[in-house]
């Protein structure tokens, strides 16, 4: 667990920024400290994550390309 915590990087995004696009390599997972992130498929939002939640872990662990835009 300690090694995992040491590898965390704090990044800040502004409203409207794109974290990743559909088809991108999935080399990161994300923990939300504050704010909201929506995932989009075919231009439509289908899930929203917010404070305290994480996402992107399944694609990363399975080494699959991103299946949505965040």
N, C-alpha and C positions, 0 to 999 in steps of 0.2 A: 504494500500500500504506500509506503514511504517513497519508493521509486516512482510510482504513478504521480503522487503529489508534486514531486520535484520537476516533473516534465510538463506540468500545467503552465500555460502562457496566458496572460491577461491581454485581451484585445478588445477594442471598442469599435462598434459599428454605428453608423447613423441610420435613421429611418430611411428606408428605401434602398439601402446597400444590399448587394447580393453576396451571400457567403459562399455559395457554390451553385453551379448549373447542373442540370440533368446531364448525365454522362460523364461528369468529372470523376477523377480518381477519388476514392474515399479513404484518405489518409489521416483524417481527424474526426474526433467526436467533439461535441460542444456541450458545455454547461452554462446555463444562463444565470448570471448573477442578478441582473435587473433588466427589465424590458420584455419584449415579445419577439418571436420569430414565427413566420408563417411559411409552410411548405406549399408549393404550387405544382400542379400537374396540368398540362395543357392550358396554362394561363389562369387556372382557377385555384383558389386556396382550398386545401382539404384538411389541414390540421394546423393548430396553433400551439406553440410551446411558450411558457412564460417563466417567471422567477422560480429558481430552484429546480427546474427540469433539465434533462439532458436529451440530446438527440444525435443522430448520425452514427450511433454505435453499431447497429446491426450491419449496415453496409461496410463499415470499417472492419469489423471482426470477421465477416464473411468474404472480405476482399472483393466486393462487388462495386460496380460504378454507381454513382448517385442516380436514384430513380426519380428525383424531383429537383426543383429549384428552391433554394432557401434564401 
